[in-house]
Amino acid sequence: MKNFKITTLALTVLVLFSSCDNDDTVVPVNEEELITTVRVTLVGGGQTITLTSTDLDGDGPTAPNVVVSGALTAGTTYTGSVAFLNELENPAEDITTEVEEEGVDHQVFYQLAAALGTITYTDLDANGNPIGLDFSYATGSAGSGTLTVTLRHLPNKSAAGVSTGNIANAGGATDAEVIFPFTIN
């Protein structure tokens, strides 16, 4: 009986020690940043147009404040950039820097009706894939519509169409998405 107790105790200790994980690897946590403001700047045709969406309560009850500074001009190519900010910090935290530094893990998508023009990426991540913080926008014919700007985290940049801005196959998680109404004269 004494041997049975010792054997049982030895087996219990062996099972407990073998189930312990001695892996001390620390996995870095990539905290998701709070984005309260998305600002698109378009420069071309002798003008600078800004499209700004500010949502200081996040998913709260207050709708975002969307401001478009003016109309675009038909048949004009604009140099564009987008900035992501956390304006709840003082001074405001520029999340754009982090998106650029982690470019392989991010991509900005721009969606608009084909009649309103085309957007082309002009910046690349370390793997030669687009990030989308910088772009060119060739406006189409006069009209009005919306521009949807979406920042995705961990998109599949090798999926069909993603490198040219097709969000349909991108996957990943949406960090920010805003819709800007605008007019082309």
GROMACS elastic network, one bead per residue, 0.5 to 0.9 nm:
[ bonds ]
;  ai    aj funct       b0    kb
    1     4     6  0.50338   500
    1     5     6  0.64222   500
    1     6     6  0.87650   500
    2     5     6  0.52422   500
    2     6     6  0.63269   500
    2     7     6  0.86229   500
    3     6     6  0.50875   500
    3     7     6  0.59732   500
    3     8     6  0.84507   500
    4     7     6  0.50897   500
    4     8     6  0.60317   500
    4     9     6  0.85084   500
    5     8     6  0.50648   500
    5     9     6  0.60202   500
    5    10     6  0.84821   500
    6     9     6  0.50640   500
    6    10     6  0.60282   500
    6    11     6  0.85521   500
    7    10     6  0.50609   500
    7    11     6  0.61214   500
    7    12     6  0.85441   500
    8    11     6  0.51606   500
    8    12     6  0.61137   500
    8    13     6  0.86399   500
    9    12     6  0.50876   500
    9    13     6  0.61909   500
    9    14     6  0.85461   500
   10    13     6  0.51927   500
   10    14     6  0.60878   500
   10    15     6  0.86392   500
   11    15     6  0.61061   500
   11    16     6  0.85544   500
   12    15     6  0.51920   500
   12    16     6  0.61704   500
   12    17     6  0.86595   500
   13    16     6  0.51162   500
   13    17     6  0.61244   500
   13    18     6  0.84653   500
   14    17     6  0.52943   500
   14    18     6  0.59981   500
   14    19     6  0.85514   500
   15    18     6  0.51881   500
   15    19     6  0.61505   500
   15    20     6  0.88352   500
   16    19     6  0.53332   500
   16    20     6  0.65931   500
   17    20     6  0.53377   500
   17    21     6  0.86478   500
   18    21     6  0.79520   500
   21    24     6  0.82684   500
   22    25     6  0.89756   500
   23    26     6  0.86938   500
   30    33     6  0.89530   500
   32   175     6  0.79768   500
   33    86     6  0.79426   500
   33    95     6  0.72270   500
   33   175     6  0.83107   500
   34    58     6  0.84834   500
   34    85     6  0.80223   500
   34    86     6  0.58494   500
   34    88     6  0.86907   500
   34    95     6  0.83464   500
   34   175     6  0.85581   500
   35    38     6  0.75549   500
   35    55     6  0.84192   500
   35    56     6  0.87859   500
   35    58     6  0.82273   500
   35    84     6  0.62402   500
   35    85     6  0.54868   500
   35    87     6  0.79120   500
   35    95     6  0.72910   500
   35   175     6  0.77407   500
   35   176     6  0.68664   500
   36    53     6  0.80931   500
   36    54     6  0.56932   500
   36    55     6  0.50540   500
   36    56     6  0.53922   500
   36    57     6  0.78390   500
   36    58     6  0.67034   500
   36    64     6  0.89927   500
   36    84     6  0.76890   500
   36    85     6  0.60190   500
   36    87     6  0.60616   500
   36    88     6  0.74026   500
   36   176     6  0.87399   500
   37    52     6  0.70832   500
   37    53     6  0.55518   500
   37    55     6  0.63054   500
   37    56     6  0.78051   500
   37    83     6  0.80007   500
   37    84     6  0.58211   500
   37    85     6  0.50359   500
   37    86     6  0.63554   500
   37    87     6  0.68628   500
   38    51     6  0.81077   500
   38    52     6  0.57711   500
   38    53     6  0.53033   500
   38    54     6  0.66746   500
   38    55     6  0.89664   500
   38    82     6  0.70528   500
   38    83     6  0.57864   500
   38    85     6  0.65278   500
   38   149     6  0.86026   500
   38   176     6  0.81366   500
   38   177     6  0.85597   500
   38   178     6  0.75242   500
   39    50     6  0.68217   500
   39    51     6  0.56835   500
   39    53     6  0.65044   500
   39    54     6  0.85060   500
   39    81     6  0.82693   500
   39    82     6  0.55612   500
   39    83     6  0.51411   500
   39    84     6  0.66214   500
   39    85     6  0.82523   500
   40    49     6  0.82256   500
   40    50     6  0.56147   500
   40    51     6  0.50430   500
   40    52     6  0.64029   500
   40    53     6  0.89756   500
   40    80     6  0.69870   500
   40    81     6  0.57293   500
   40    83     6  0.64928   500
   40   149     6  0.88516   500
   41    48     6  0.69795   500
   41    49     6  0.58771   500
   41    51     6  0.65205   500
   41    52     6  0.86175   500
   41    79     6  0.81030   500
   41    80     6  0.55576   500
   41    81     6  0.53901   500
   41    82     6  0.63235   500
   41    83     6  0.83998   500
   42    47     6  0.80962   500
   42    48     6  0.56261   500
   42    49     6  0.51138   500
   42    50     6  0.62805   500
   42    51     6  0.83638   500
   42    72     6  0.88768   500
   42    78     6  0.55576   500
   42    79     6  0.56086   500
   42    81     6  0.68145   500
   42    82     6  0.89629   500
   42   136     6  0.85070   500
   42   137     6  0.80690   500
   43    46     6  0.74170   500
   43    47     6  0.58394   500
   43    49     6  0.64923   500
   43    50     6  0.87908   500
   43    77     6  0.84740   500
   43    78     6  0.51192   500
   43    79     6  0.51933   500
   43    80     6  0.64718   500
   44    47     6  0.55137   500
   44    48     6  0.66048   500
   44    49     6  0.86198   500
   44    72     6  0.89872   500
   44    73     6  0.88493   500
   44    76     6  0.69190   500
   44    77     6  0.61684   500
   44    79     6  0.63552   500
   44    80     6  0.88896   500
   45    48     6  0.83955   500
   45    72     6  0.88019   500
   45    73     6  0.73386   500
   45    76     6  0.62437   500
   45    77     6  0.74397   500
   45    78     6  0.73445   500
   47    72     6  0.84989   500
   48    69     6  0.85411   500
   48    70     6  0.86872   500
   48    78     6  0.88729   500
   49    68     6  0.73123   500
   49    69     6  0.56079   500
   49    70     6  0.60172   500
   49    71     6  0.75566   500
   49    72     6  0.73581   500
   50    67     6  0.79132   500
   50    68     6  0.58631   500
   50    69     6  0.54308   500
   50    70     6  0.77089   500
   51    66     6  0.74040   500
   51    67     6  0.58222   500
   51    69     6  0.65085   500
   51    70     6  0.87040   500
   51   180     6  0.68430   500
   51   181     6  0.88769   500
   51   182     6  0.86146   500
   52    65     6  0.78884   500
   52    66     6  0.56414   500
   52    67     6  0.52096   500
   52    68     6  0.64100   500
   52    69     6  0.85254   500
   52   180     6  0.80243   500
   53    64     6  0.61401   500
   53    65     6  0.55277   500
   53    67     6  0.64799   500
   53    68     6  0.87947   500
   53   178     6  0.69071   500
   53   179     6  0.82513   500
   53   180     6  0.78078   500
   54    63     6  0.89800   500
   54    64     6  0.53776   500
   54    65     6  0.51107   500
   54    66     6  0.65102   500
   54    67     6  0.86679   500
   54    87     6  0.85804   500
   55    58     6  0.55727   500
   55    59     6  0.82877   500
   55    60     6  0.87522   500
   55    62     6  0.77170   500
   55    63     6  0.68976   500
   55    65     6  0.63359   500
   55    66     6  0.87384   500
   56    60     6  0.85665   500
   56    62     6  0.84612   500
   56    64     6  0.76502   500
   56    65     6  0.89796   500
   56    86     6  0.85545   500
   56    87     6  0.73778   500
   56    88     6  0.69214   500
   57    61     6  0.75021   500
   57    62     6  0.67092   500
   57    63     6  0.85049   500
   57    64     6  0.84233   500
   58    61     6  0.85051   500
   58    62     6  0.83217   500
   58    63     6  0.87920   500
   58    64     6  0.83092   500
   59    62     6  0.80363   500
   59    63     6  0.85223   500
   60    63     6  0.78177   500
   62    65     6  0.87277   500
   63    66     6  0.89591   500
   64   178     6  0.87682   500
   66   178     6  0.88711   500
   66   179     6  0.84199   500
   66   180     6  0.69613   500
   66   181     6  0.85643   500
   67   180     6  0.80675   500
   67   181     6  0.89012   500
   68    71     6  0.79925   500
   68   180     6  0.74675   500
   68   181     6  0.76045   500
   68   182     6  0.69167   500
   70   182     6  0.79649   500
   70   183     6  0.79021   500
   71   182     6  0.66078   500
   71   183     6  0.50431   500
   71   184     6  0.55415   500
   71   185     6  0.64893   500
   72    76     6  0.81047   500
   72   139     6  0.77662   500
   72   142     6  0.88264   500
   72   182     6  0.78301   500
   72   183     6  0.62341   500
   72   185     6  0.61773   500
   73    76     6  0.58930   500
   73    77     6  0.89056   500
   73   139     6  0.72008   500
   73   140     6  0.88107   500
   73   141     6  0.86582   500
   73   142     6  0.76473   500
   73   183     6  0.85435   500
   73   184     6  0.53720   500
   73   185     6  0.51019   500
   74    77     6  0.88447   500
   74   116     6  0.86363   500
   74   117     6  0.89183   500
   74   138     6  0.85053   500
   74   139     6  0.55092   500
   74   140     6  0.56966   500
   74   141     6  0.52061   500
   74   142     6  0.54972   500
   74   143     6  0.86118   500
   74   184     6  0.56793   500
   74   185     6  0.56878   500
   75   117     6  0.85437   500
   75   138     6  0.67348   500
   75   139     6  0.53193   500
   75   140     6  0.57215   500
   75   141     6  0.66191   500
   75   142     6  0.85903   500
   76   137     6  0.81004   500
   76   138     6  0.57269   500
   76   139     6  0.55304   500
   76   140     6  0.79860   500
   77   136     6  0.67262   500
   77   137     6  0.54731   500
   77   139     6  0.62652   500
   78   135     6  0.85222   500
   78   136     6  0.56096   500
   78   137     6  0.50261   500
   78   138     6  0.62716   500
   78   139     6  0.78440   500
   79   134     6  0.77327   500
   79   135     6  0.62445   500
   79   137     6  0.64596   500
   79   138     6  0.88875   500
   80   133     6  0.81586   500
   80   134     6  0.57175   500
   80   135     6  0.50054   500
   80   136     6  0.54067   500
   80   137     6  0.67115   500
   81   132     6  0.80478   500
   81   133     6  0.54494   500
   81   135     6  0.62100   500
   81   136     6  0.83927   500
   82    96     6  0.79920   500
   82   108     6  0.87452   500
   82   132     6  0.80416   500
   82   133     6  0.52697   500
   82   134     6  0.67764   500
   82   135     6  0.87381   500
   83    94     6  0.75307   500
   83    95     6  0.75729   500
   83    96     6  0.54272   500
   83    97     6  0.88173   500
   83   133     6  0.72973   500
   84    93     6  0.87016   500
   84    94     6  0.62511   500
   84    95     6  0.52288   500
   84    96     6  0.50828   500
   84    97     6  0.87133   500
   84    99     6  0.85930   500
   84   176     6  0.86623   500
   85    88     6  0.88849   500
   85    92     6  0.65501   500
   85    93     6  0.56403   500
   85    95     6  0.52623   500
   85    96     6  0.70242   500
   86    89     6  0.61379   500
   86    92     6  0.56120   500
   86    93     6  0.50169   500
   86    94     6  0.65616   500
   86    95     6  0.69012   500
   87    90     6  0.70514   500
   87    91     6  0.74203   500
   87    93     6  0.64640   500
   87    94     6  0.85558   500
   88    91     6  0.83443   500
   88    92     6  0.66205   500
   88    93     6  0.81542   500
   89    93     6  0.60271   500
   90    93     6  0.75101   500
   93    96     6  0.89071   500
   94    97     6  0.62733   500
   94    98     6  0.79362   500
   95    98     6  0.53529   500
   95    99     6  0.64273   500
   95   100     6  0.87967   500
   96    99     6  0.50276   500
   96   100     6  0.61764   500
   96   101     6  0.86088   500
   96   133     6  0.78954   500
   97   100     6  0.51437   500
   97   101     6  0.61431   500
   97   102     6  0.85573   500
   98   102     6  0.59877   500
   98   103     6  0.81801   500
   99   102     6  0.51682   500
   99   103     6  0.56981   500
   99   104     6  0.89461   500
   99   105     6  0.79946   500
   99   106     6  0.63201   500
   99   107     6  0.83773   500
   99   131     6  0.83443   500
   99   133     6  0.84442   500
   99   153     6  0.89751   500
  100   104     6  0.85506   500
  100   106     6  0.80102   500
  100   125     6  0.78319   500
  100   131     6  0.74219   500
  100   133     6  0.76007   500
  101   104     6  0.83518   500
  101   125     6  0.86516   500
  102   105     6  0.55279   500
  102   106     6  0.66320   500
  102   125     6  0.82323   500
  103   106     6  0.51102   500
  103   107     6  0.71295   500
  103   124     6  0.77728   500
  103   125     6  0.50134   500
  103   126     6  0.72422   500
  103   129     6  0.87117   500
  103   130     6  0.82036   500
  103   131     6  0.57808   500
  104   107     6  0.79281   500
  104   124     6  0.87561   500
  104   125     6  0.54647   500
  104   126     6  0.65378   500
  104   127     6  0.68783   500
  104   128     6  0.88853   500
  104   129     6  0.75247   500
  104   130     6  0.85198   500
  104   131     6  0.75063   500
  104   154     6  0.78424   500
  104   155     6  0.89026   500
  104   157     6  0.84599   500
  105   125     6  0.88684   500
  105   131     6  0.87305   500
  105   152     6  0.82537   500
  105   153     6  0.56903   500
  105   155     6  0.68446   500
  105   156     6  0.89498   500
  105   157     6  0.89236   500
  106   125     6  0.88687   500
  106   130     6  0.88334   500
  106   131     6  0.62261   500
  106   132     6  0.86696   500
  106   151     6  0.69998   500
  106   152     6  0.55958   500
  106   154     6  0.57761   500
  106   155     6  0.65924   500
  106   157     6  0.89607   500
  106   172     6  0.89403   500
  107   129     6  0.88928   500
  107   130     6  0.66777   500
  107   132     6  0.58049   500
  107   133     6  0.80336   500
  107   150     6  0.82393   500
  107   151     6  0.58960   500
  107   152     6  0.54432   500
  107   153     6  0.69215   500
  107   154     6  0.80427   500
  107   155     6  0.69120   500
  107   157     6  0.81130   500
  107   165     6  0.87819   500
  108   130     6  0.83794   500
  108   131     6  0.60766   500
  108   133     6  0.66260   500
  108   149     6  0.68911   500
  108   150     6  0.55281   500
  108   152     6  0.62501   500
  108   165     6  0.80792   500
  109   131     6  0.87992   500
  109   132     6  0.68649   500
  109   148     6  0.78555   500
  109   149     6  0.57528   500
  109   150     6  0.50771   500
  109   151     6  0.64217   500
  109   152     6  0.77349   500
  109   162     6  0.87995   500
  109   165     6  0.55860   500
  109   166     6  0.73289   500
  109   167     6  0.64098   500
  110   119     6  0.71931   500
  110   132     6  0.85182   500
  110   147     6  0.67017   500
  110   148     6  0.56653   500
  110   150     6  0.66231   500
  110   165     6  0.67864   500
  110   166     6  0.84461   500
  110   167     6  0.84533   500
  111   119     6  0.86008   500
  111   146     6  0.81763   500
  111   147     6  0.56823   500
  111   148     6  0.50051   500
  111   149     6  0.66782   500
  111   150     6  0.84011   500
  111   165     6  0.81155   500
  111   166     6  0.82282   500
  111   167     6  0.83800   500
  112   115     6  0.83616   500
  112   116     6  0.66862   500
  112   117     6  0.77130   500
  112   118     6  0.80923   500
  112   119     6  0.88629   500
  112   145     6  0.75084   500
  112   146     6  0.61253   500
  112   148     6  0.66092   500
  113   116     6  0.55101   500
  113   117     6  0.73472   500
  113   118     6  0.87582   500
  113   145     6  0.73570   500
  113   146     6  0.77796   500
  113   147     6  0.82024   500
  114   117     6  0.55516   500
  114   118     6  0.68008   500
  114   140     6  0.78060   500
  115   118     6  0.85256   500
  115   139     6  0.84374   500
  115   140     6  0.55519   500
  115   141     6  0.64741   500
  115   142     6  0.87222   500
  115   143     6  0.83477   500
  116   138     6  0.85409   500
  116   139     6  0.57694   500
  116   141     6  0.62512   500
  116   142     6  0.76456   500
  116   143     6  0.71861   500
  116   144     6  0.76481   500
  116   145     6  0.74770   500
  116   146     6  0.89270   500
  116   184     6  0.77325   500
  117   137     6  0.70417   500
  117   138     6  0.54440   500
  117   141     6  0.75600   500
  118   136     6  0.82383   500
  118   137     6  0.57797   500
  118   138     6  0.54116   500
  118   139     6  0.66171   500
  118   140     6  0.75314   500
  119   135     6  0.66982   500
  119   136     6  0.56737   500
  119   138     6  0.65095   500
  119   139     6  0.85453   500
  119   164     6  0.89340   500
  119   165     6  0.82798   500
  120   132     6  0.85525   500
  120   134     6  0.88854   500
  120   135     6  0.54927   500
  120   136     6  0.52864   500
  120   137     6  0.65457   500
  120   138     6  0.84554   500
  120   164     6  0.73430   500
  120   165     6  0.80109   500
  121   124     6  0.79829   500
  121   130     6  0.62248   500
  121   131     6  0.75624   500
  121   132     6  0.55383   500
  121   133     6  0.81148   500
  121   134     6  0.64118   500
  121   136     6  0.65831   500
  121   163     6  0.86153   500
  121   164     6  0.75137   500
  121   165     6  0.79765   500
  122   130     6  0.74596   500
  122   131     6  0.84863   500
  122   132     6  0.71249   500
  122   133     6  0.82489   500
  122   134     6  0.54892   500
  122   136     6  0.68472   500
  123   128     6  0.87533   500
  123   129     6  0.82226   500
  123   130     6  0.57878   500
  123   131     6  0.60251   500
  123   132     6  0.62199   500
  123   133     6  0.68956   500
  123   134     6  0.56260   500
  123   135     6  0.70560   500
  124   127     6  0.75390   500
  124   128     6  0.52212   500
  124   129     6  0.51103   500
  124   131     6  0.55021   500
  124   132     6  0.77119   500
  125   128     6  0.53187   500
  125   129     6  0.53566   500
  125   130     6  0.59917   500
  125   131     6  0.59514   500
  126   129     6  0.74347   500
  127   130     6  0.88227   500
  129   157     6  0.68988   500
  129   158     6  0.84462   500
  129   163     6  0.64201   500
  130   133     6  0.86882   500
  130   157     6  0.81498   500
  130   162     6  0.88447   500
  130   163     6  0.61410   500
  130   164     6  0.80971   500
  130   165     6  0.85371   500
  131   134     6  0.78090   500
  132   135     6  0.62109   500
  132   151     6  0.88458   500
  132   165     6  0.86271   500
  139   142     6  0.85471   500
  139   184     6  0.75922   500
  140   143     6  0.84526   500
  140   184     6  0.79278   500
  141   184     6  0.71110   500
  141   185     6  0.78722   500
  142   183     6  0.75041   500
  143   182     6  0.86963   500
  143   183     6  0.58518   500
  143   184     6  0.51927   500
  143   185     6  0.66855   500
  144   181     6  0.74720   500
  144   182     6  0.57400   500
  144   184     6  0.59974   500
  144   185     6  0.85990   500
  145   180     6  0.83874   500
  145   181     6  0.57435   500
  145   182     6  0.57866   500
  145   183     6  0.66156   500
  145   184     6  0.86833   500
  146   179     6  0.63603   500
  146   180     6  0.53097   500
  146   182     6  0.58988   500
  146   183     6  0.84699   500
  147   178     6  0.82607   500
  147   179     6  0.56817   500
  147   180     6  0.50998   500
  147   181     6  0.64600   500
  147   182     6  0.74312   500
  148   177     6  0.70417   500
  148   178     6  0.57180   500
  148   180     6  0.62984   500
  148   181     6  0.88141   500
  149   176     6  0.79778   500
  149   177     6  0.55872   500
  149   178     6  0.54298   500
  149   179     6  0.64344   500
  149   180     6  0.80443   500
  150   167     6  0.87428   500
  150   174     6  0.69021   500
  150   175     6  0.76208   500
  150   176     6  0.57072   500
  150   178     6  0.66473   500
  150   179     6  0.88211   500
  151   173     6  0.84970   500
  151   174     6  0.59043   500
  151   175     6  0.54489   500
  151   176     6  0.51781   500
  151   177     6  0.63742   500
  152   155     6  0.60468   500
  152   170     6  0.82134   500
  152   171     6  0.80780   500
  152   172     6  0.60560   500
  152   173     6  0.54741   500
  152   175     6  0.56461   500
  152   176     6  0.73574   500
  152   177     6  0.87580   500
  153   171     6  0.87763   500
  153   172     6  0.55054   500
  153   173     6  0.51366   500
  153   174     6  0.62033   500
  153   175     6  0.63262   500
  154   157     6  0.83601   500
  154   170     6  0.86182   500
  154   171     6  0.76320   500
  154   173     6  0.66919   500
  155   158     6  0.87512   500
  155   159     6  0.87595   500
  155   162     6  0.84892   500
  155   167     6  0.89069   500
  155   169     6  0.86002   500
  155   171     6  0.51647   500
  155   173     6  0.73243   500
  156   159     6  0.55667   500
  156   162     6  0.74961   500
  156   169     6  0.75157   500
  156   170     6  0.50497   500
  156   171     6  0.60847   500
  156   172     6  0.69330   500
  157   160     6  0.83347   500
  157   161     6  0.86452   500
  157   162     6  0.56194   500
  157   163     6  0.61459   500
  157   169     6  0.88908   500
  157   170     6  0.65716   500
  158   161     6  0.82189   500
  158   162     6  0.67835   500
  158   163     6  0.71392   500
  158   170     6  0.84777   500
  159   162     6  0.57445   500
  159   163     6  0.79100   500
  159   169     6  0.60031   500
  159   170     6  0.64555   500
  159   171     6  0.89589   500
  160   163     6  0.77562   500
  160   164     6  0.89467   500
  160   166     6  0.80571   500
  160   168     6  0.88979   500
  160   169     6  0.65045   500
  160   170     6  0.83060   500
  161   164     6  0.54729   500
  161   165     6  0.65037   500
  161   166     6  0.50697   500
  161   167     6  0.77690   500
  161   168     6  0.81736   500
  161   169     6  0.72560   500
  161   170     6  0.83994   500
  162   165     6  0.50347   500
  162   167     6  0.60465   500
  162   168     6  0.77930   500
  162   169     6  0.65747   500
  162   170     6  0.58530   500
  163   166     6  0.73354   500
  165   170     6  0.89775   500
  166   169     6  0.69933   500
  166   170     6  0.73816   500
  167   170     6  0.50893   500
  167   171     6  0.77326   500
  168   171     6  0.75630   500
  171   174     6  0.88414   500
  174   177     6  0.70261   500
